Amino acid sequence: MSEDGVIAAVEKAGFKLAGKSEINSNPKDTKDYSGGVWTLPPTLSQGQKDRQRFLTIGESDV
Protein backbone atom coordinates (compact mmCIF):
# COMPACT_ATOMS: atom_id res chain seq x y z
CA MET A 1 0.00 0.00 0.00
CA SER A 2 1.38 3.40 -0.88
CA GLU A 3 2.02 6.11 1.69
CA ASP A 4 -0.63 8.30 0.06
CA GLY A 5 -3.12 5.44 0.23
CA VAL A 6 -2.47 4.85 3.92
CA ILE A 7 -2.79 8.56 4.74
CA ALA A 8 -6.05 8.82 2.78
CA ALA A 9 -7.54 5.75 4.51
CA VAL A 10 -6.55 6.95 7.97
CA GLU A 11 -7.88 10.47 7.36
CA LYS A 12 -11.12 8.99 6.00
CA ALA A 13 -11.43 7.17 9.34
CA GLY A 14 -11.28 10.54 11.10
CA PHE A 15 -7.61 10.91 11.98
CA LYS A 16 -5.43 13.85 10.96
CA LEU A 17 -1.79 13.57 9.90
CA ALA A 18 0.17 15.79 12.28
CA GLY A 19 3.53 15.27 10.59
CA LYS A 20 5.90 12.78 9.07
CA SER A 21 9.62 12.16 8.90
CA GLU A 22 12.11 10.58 6.53
CA ILE A 23 14.43 9.58 9.38
CA ASN A 24 14.56 5.93 8.23
CA SER A 25 14.85 6.76 4.54
CA ASN A 26 17.59 5.05 2.56
CA PRO A 27 18.22 6.96 -0.70
CA LYS A 28 20.37 4.06 -2.00
CA ASP A 29 17.36 1.70 -1.85
CA THR A 30 15.81 1.67 -5.34
CA LYS A 31 13.11 -0.83 -4.29
CA ASP A 32 13.30 -2.73 -7.59
CA TYR A 33 15.00 -5.99 -6.62
CA SER A 34 13.65 -9.23 -8.07
CA GLY A 35 13.75 -10.78 -4.58
CA GLY A 36 12.11 -7.79 -2.91
CA VAL A 37 13.41 -6.26 0.32
CA TRP A 38 14.79 -9.66 1.40
CA THR A 39 17.53 -9.18 -1.21
CA LEU A 40 19.06 -6.51 1.06
CA PRO A 41 20.64 -6.99 4.50
CA PRO A 42 20.16 -8.43 6.97
CA THR A 43 18.51 -11.29 5.01
CA LEU A 44 20.61 -11.24 1.81
CA SER A 45 18.35 -13.82 0.16
CA GLN A 46 20.56 -13.97 -2.95
CA GLY A 47 23.39 -15.46 -0.89
CA GLN A 48 26.78 -14.52 -2.33
CA LYS A 49 25.33 -13.21 -5.61
CA ASP A 50 25.95 -9.42 -5.69
CA ARG A 51 26.46 -9.57 -1.91
CA GLN A 52 28.82 -6.60 -1.73
CA ARG A 53 26.49 -4.49 -3.86
CA PHE A 54 23.58 -5.20 -1.53
CA LEU A 55 25.69 -4.59 1.57
CA THR A 56 26.68 -1.20 0.13
CA ILE A 57 23.00 -0.31 -0.36
CA GLY A 58 22.16 -1.32 3.21
CA GLU A 59 18.76 -2.11 4.67
CA SER A 60 15.54 -1.24 2.88
CA ASP A 61 13.44 1.64 4.09
CA VAL A 62 10.24 -0.17 3.16
DSSP file (Angstrom, degrees, kcal/mol; ACC not computed):
  #  RESIDUE AA STRUCTURE BP1 BP2  ACC     N-H-->O    O-->H-N    N-H-->O    O-->H-N    TCO  KAPPA ALPHA  PHI   PSI    X-CA   Y-CA   Z-CA
    1    1 A M              0   0    0      0, 0.0     2,-0.0     0, 0.0     5,-0.0   0.000 360.0 360.0 360.0 136.5    0.0    0.0    0.0
    2    2 A S     >  -     0   0    0      1,-0.1     4,-2.3     4,-0.0     5,-0.2  -0.333 360.0-115.8 -75.3 158.8    1.4    3.4   -0.9
    3    3 A E  H  > S+     0   0    0      1,-0.2     4,-2.6     2,-0.2     5,-0.2   0.916 118.2  51.7 -58.4 -44.0    2.0    6.1    1.7
    4    4 A D  H  > S+     0   0    0      1,-0.2     4,-2.5     2,-0.2    -1,-0.2   0.889 109.0  51.0 -61.1 -39.1   -0.6    8.3    0.1
    5    5 A G  H  > S+     0   0    0      2,-0.2     4,-2.3     1,-0.2    -1,-0.2   0.895 110.6  47.9 -65.3 -41.0   -3.1    5.4    0.2
    6    6 A V  H  X S+     0   0    0     -4,-2.3     4,-2.5     2,-0.2     5,-0.2   0.934 112.6  48.7 -65.2 -46.1   -2.5    4.8    3.9
    7    7 A I  H  X S+     0   0    0     -4,-2.6     4,-2.6     1,-0.2     5,-0.2   0.923 112.0  49.2 -60.9 -44.8   -2.8    8.6    4.7
    8    8 A A  H  X S+     0   0    0     -4,-2.5     4,-2.2    -5,-0.2    -1,-0.2   0.918 112.4  47.6 -61.2 -44.2   -6.1    8.8    2.8
    9    9 A A  H  X S+     0   0    0     -4,-2.3     4,-1.2     2,-0.2    -1,-0.2   0.901 113.7  46.9 -64.9 -41.2   -7.5    5.8    4.5
   10   10 A V  H  <>S+     0   0    0     -4,-2.5     5,-2.0     2,-0.2    -2,-0.2   0.903 113.2  48.0 -69.2 -40.9   -6.6    6.9    8.0
   11   11 A E  H ><5S+     0   0    0     -4,-2.6     3,-1.5     1,-0.2    -1,-0.2   0.862 107.5  56.3 -68.2 -33.9   -7.9   10.5    7.4
   12   12 A K  H 3<5S+     0   0    0     -4,-2.2    -1,-0.2     1,-0.3    -2,-0.2   0.829 102.3  57.1 -63.2 -30.8  -11.1    9.0    6.0
   13   13 A A  T 3<5S-     0   0    0     -4,-1.2    -1,-0.3    -5,-0.1    -2,-0.2   0.467 131.4 -94.9 -79.9  -1.3  -11.4    7.2    9.3
   14   14 A G  T < 5S+     0   0    0     -3,-1.5    -3,-0.2     1,-0.4     2,-0.2   0.441  84.4 124.5 107.2  -0.1  -11.3   10.5   11.1
   15   15 A F      < -     0   0    0     -5,-2.0     2,-0.4     2,-0.0    -1,-0.4  -0.547  48.2-142.0 -90.3 159.8   -7.6   10.9   12.0
   16   16 A K        -     0   0    0     -2,-0.2     2,-0.5    -4,-0.0    -9,-0.0  -0.986  17.2-122.5-124.3 131.0   -5.4   13.8   11.0
   17   17 A L        -     0   0    0     -2,-0.4     3,-0.1     1,-0.2   -10,-0.0  -0.597  25.8-176.2 -72.0 118.2   -1.8   13.6    9.9
   18   18 A A        -     0   0    0     -2,-0.5     2,-0.3     1,-0.3    -1,-0.2   0.697  59.8 -44.6 -89.2 -21.8    0.2   15.8   12.3
   19   19 A G        -     0   0    0      2,-0.0    -1,-0.3     0, 0.0     2,-0.3  -0.923  49.2-142.4 169.0 168.3    3.5   15.3   10.6
   20   20 A K        -     0   0    0     -2,-0.3     2,-0.3    -3,-0.1    -3,-0.0  -0.961   9.1-151.0-149.3 165.7    5.9   12.8    9.1
   21   21 A S        -     0   0    0     -2,-0.3     3,-0.2     1,-0.0    -2,-0.0  -0.969  18.8-150.4-140.9 151.8    9.6   12.2    8.9
   22   22 A E    >   +     0   0    0     -2,-0.3     3,-2.1     1,-0.1    -1,-0.0  -0.016  57.2 127.4-106.1  26.2   12.1   10.6    6.5
   23   23 A I  T 3  S+     0   0    0      1,-0.3    -1,-0.1     3,-0.0     0, 0.0   0.795  76.9  41.7 -57.9 -32.1   14.4    9.6    9.4
   24   24 A N  T 3  S+     0   0    0     -3,-0.2    -1,-0.3    37,-0.1    -2,-0.1   0.272  87.0 130.3 -99.4  11.6   14.6    5.9    8.2
   25   25 A S    <   -     0   0    0     -3,-2.1     3,-0.1     1,-0.1    -3,-0.1  -0.367  41.6-161.9 -66.7 141.7   14.8    6.8    4.5
   26   26 A N    >   -     0   0    0      3,-0.1     3,-1.9     1,-0.1    35,-0.2  -0.892   4.3-168.5-124.6  99.3   17.6    5.1    2.6
   27   27 A P  T 3  S+     0   0    0      0, 0.0    -1,-0.1     0, 0.0    30,-0.0   0.692  86.5  62.1 -63.2 -17.5   18.2    7.0   -0.7
   28   28 A K  T 3  S+     0   0    0     29,-0.2     2,-0.9    28,-0.1    30,-0.1   0.656  81.4  95.0 -79.2 -15.8   20.4    4.1   -2.0
   29   29 A D    <   +     0   0    0     -3,-1.9    -3,-0.1     1,-0.2    32,-0.0  -0.679  48.8 179.1 -82.6 107.2   17.4    1.7   -1.9
   30   30 A T        -     0   0    0     -2,-0.9    -1,-0.2    30,-0.0    -2,-0.0   0.579  30.0-140.7 -84.5 -10.6   15.8    1.7   -5.3
   31   31 A K  S    S+     0   0    0      1,-0.1     6,-0.1     5,-0.1    -2,-0.1   0.752  71.1 108.1  60.0  29.3   13.1   -0.8   -4.3
   32   32 A D        +     0   0    0      4,-0.1     2,-0.3     5,-0.0    -1,-0.1  -0.114  37.3 137.3-127.1  37.9   13.3   -2.7   -7.6
   33   33 A Y    >   -     0   0    0      1,-0.1     3,-2.1     2,-0.0     5,-0.1  -0.669  56.5-132.8 -89.1 138.1   15.0   -6.0   -6.6
   34   34 A S  T 3  S+     0   0    0     -2,-0.3    -1,-0.1     1,-0.3     3,-0.1   0.820 109.8  46.6 -59.7 -30.3   13.7   -9.2   -8.1
   35   35 A G  T >  S-     0   0    0      1,-0.3     3,-0.7     2,-0.0    -1,-0.3   0.305 108.3-134.1 -93.3   9.0   13.8  -10.8   -4.6
   36   36 A G  G X   -     0   0    0     -3,-2.1     3,-2.1     1,-0.2     4,-0.3  -0.225  59.3 -29.0  69.3-163.1   12.1   -7.8   -2.9
   37   37 A V  G >  S+     0   0    0      1,-0.3     3,-1.2     2,-0.2    23,-0.3   0.696 128.8  73.5 -62.4 -19.3   13.4   -6.3    0.3
   38   38 A W  G <  S+     0   0    0     -3,-0.7     7,-2.8     1,-0.3    -1,-0.3   0.641  81.8  71.9 -71.5 -12.0   14.8   -9.7    1.4
   39   39 A T  G <  S+     0   0    0     -3,-2.1     7,-0.4     5,-0.2    -1,-0.3   0.834  93.6  66.3 -67.2 -32.4   17.5   -9.2   -1.2
   40   40 A L  S X> S-     0   0    0     -3,-1.2     4,-2.0    -4,-0.3     3,-0.8  -0.349  95.7 -43.0 -86.7 167.4   19.1   -6.5    1.1
   41   41 A P  T 34 S+     0   0    0      0, 0.0    19,-0.5     0, 0.0    -1,-0.1  -0.336 113.3  32.1 -64.9 153.1   20.6   -7.0    4.5
   42   42 A P  T 34 S+     0   0    0      0, 0.0    -4,-0.1     0, 0.0    13,-0.0  -0.999 131.5  34.4 -87.8  -6.6   20.2   -8.4    7.0
   43   43 A T  T <4 S-     0   0    0     -3,-0.8     4,-0.2    -6,-0.2    -4,-0.1   0.934  70.7-173.4 -73.8 -47.0   18.5  -11.3    5.0
   44   44 A L    ><  -     0   0    0     -4,-2.0     3,-2.1    -7,-0.2    -5,-0.2   0.947   5.0-176.3  49.5  58.0   20.6  -11.2    1.8
   45   45 A S  T 3  S+     0   0    0     -7,-2.8    -6,-0.2     1,-0.3    -1,-0.1   0.632  73.4  65.8 -63.2 -15.0   18.3  -13.8    0.2
   46   46 A Q  T >  S-     0   0    0     -7,-0.4     3,-1.7     1,-0.3    -1,-0.3   0.418  92.8-150.8 -86.3   2.6   20.6  -14.0   -2.9
   47   47 A G  T <   -     0   0    0     -3,-2.1    -1,-0.3     1,-0.3    -2,-0.0  -0.469  68.4 -12.4  66.4-127.1   23.4  -15.5   -0.9
   48   48 A Q  T >  S+     0   0    0     -2,-0.3     3,-1.6    -3,-0.1     2,-0.4   0.615 105.1 113.1 -83.7 -13.1   26.8  -14.5   -2.3
   49   49 A K  T <  S-     0   0    0     -3,-1.7    -3,-0.1     1,-0.3     0, 0.0  -0.468 103.8 -18.7 -64.9 119.2   25.3  -13.2   -5.6
   50   50 A D  T 3> S+     0   0    0     -2,-0.4     4,-2.2     1,-0.1    -1,-0.3   0.737  92.3 151.5  55.8  25.7   25.9   -9.4   -5.7
   51   51 A R  H <>  +     0   0    0     -3,-1.6     4,-2.5     1,-0.2     5,-0.2   0.904  67.0  48.2 -54.7 -48.7   26.5   -9.6   -1.9
   52   52 A Q  H  > S+     0   0    0     -4,-0.3     4,-2.2     1,-0.2    -1,-0.2   0.889 109.7  53.5 -64.1 -38.0   28.8   -6.6   -1.7
   53   53 A R  H  > S+     0   0    0      1,-0.2     4,-1.6     2,-0.2    -1,-0.2   0.929 111.9  44.6 -59.0 -45.8   26.5   -4.5   -3.9
   54   54 A F  H  X S+     0   0    0     -4,-2.2     4,-2.1     1,-0.2    -2,-0.2   0.851 110.9  53.3 -71.1 -34.2   23.6   -5.2   -1.5
   55   55 A L  H  < S+     0   0    0     -4,-2.5    -1,-0.2    -5,-0.2    -2,-0.2   0.883 107.2  53.1 -65.2 -37.0   25.7   -4.6    1.6
   56   56 A T  H  < S+     0   0    0     -4,-2.2    -2,-0.2     1,-0.2    -1,-0.2   0.864 108.8  49.5 -65.6 -36.5   26.7   -1.2    0.1
   57   57 A I  H  < S-     0   0    0     -4,-1.6   -29,-0.2    -5,-0.2    -2,-0.2   0.912  99.4-162.0 -67.5 -42.4   23.0   -0.3   -0.4
   58   58 A G     <  -     0   0    0     -4,-2.1    -1,-0.2    -5,-0.1    -2,-0.1  -0.433  37.2 -14.2  89.0-167.8   22.2   -1.3    3.2
   59   59 A E  S    S-     0   0    0    -19,-0.1   -30,-0.1    -2,-0.1     2,-0.1  -0.320  73.2-105.6 -72.1 151.4   18.8   -2.1    4.7
   60   60 A S        -     0   0    0    -19,-0.5    -1,-0.1   -23,-0.3   -30,-0.0  -0.364  12.2-145.2 -71.3 153.2   15.5   -1.2    2.9
   61   61 A D              0   0    0    -35,-0.2    -1,-0.1     1,-0.2   -37,-0.1   0.242 360.0 360.0-101.2  13.1   13.4    1.6    4.1
   62   62 A V              0   0    0    -37,-0.0    -1,-0.2   -25,-0.0   -37,-0.1   0.449 360.0 360.0 -84.0 360.0   10.2   -0.2    3.2
